[in-house]
Amino acid sequence: MPAPTVPHAEHYVPAPPTKEDLEWADLPVIDLSKATTPEGRAALAPVARDAMHTHGFMYIVNHGLTQKENDRIFDIADVAFSQVSDEEKKQYAGNFMDTGLYSGYKLRQYWHIDNGVRDQIEHFNMHSAIYDRDIYPKALRPFLPEIRAWTEHNHYNVLHPILRLLALGMELPEETLVNIHNFGSPGETWARFMKYYPRSEEDEKNSKNVWLKGHTDFGSLTILWSQPVSALQILSPDGKWRWVKHMDNALVVNIGDSLEMLSGGYYKGTIHRVVQPPADQRGRARLGTFYFALMDDDVKLVPYAESPVLQRVGIKRRCADEDAPTMEEMRKGRTRTYGQTALKKRDDGNEEEFVSGIVVKHYN
């Protein structure tokens, strides 16, 4: 039988990796192919535990997709930007302030960065179920079956195995976190295609070369499919900003505030930012594909006090248990306010705001 045909998408060619000698973050690497057996999970759990306790970031390799399959998703992702007119993007722009969820396009200059500079970032956001909302521009519609297969892969073959390792790392039953990250339950886990465009020299000067200021994600885990344009930096435990290096066909995974709260502060929602790429990559766009995992909407973000690990090391709370938001309250509050509200300046030059009952910090 002939092989099934797939819709044509122009091949996206990113900039080559930088050759500059940058100060790279030394992040642990997890081989996810070893997580398919109880023995493999037992061996990997301490590595994942220590990575997310110390760094809040780690690499994932051998996640089940080939480089060719990964390249295909980037080809599809670019369709959302290069094959859709500005007028159609406006037609499918999300109303984040009213809905409190990322769905549809975020257009350029929606977020305020600093000193009057607004962002030059477009992204297209899709609920993980893909087919449940009428948000897709015409050019992207033929690719929905492939996008749905990709979100399912992220959820079942990447997210769930990592959550099992992190539950074991807290000496909890290994399905503890999987059970509150259900693909079909009410919740807003979402996929994002995102494109950063080069900025003017004036904008770079006024924002001190920061494209997205230091922040933590608000969900449980963020899965970033590595791409070669260097711009992501993390705030290391020693207080220094370090670059995250590209690895072919690897994932960069980080903890968000919600999982930090559930883990009683044991897993770290690490501050990260996006800055102007190094000199040999400037002037090139930066295309990214992401999977933002959130717990089910009704999960209350209180620590797992029954964890033997927390009983030994203690619990660090962001708020009193009775004041803790649900996942729904957290994601609506953070989605509505990000890049839209006036932030309170702190004595150290950074900023903060109060959202869903907790202090949210922004690092300049």
Order of alpha helices (4+ residues) and beta strands (2+ residues): beta-alpha-beta-alpha-alpha-alpha-beta-beta-beta-beta-alpha-alpha-beta-alpha-beta-beta-beta-beta-beta-alpha-beta-beta-alpha-alpha-beta-beta-beta
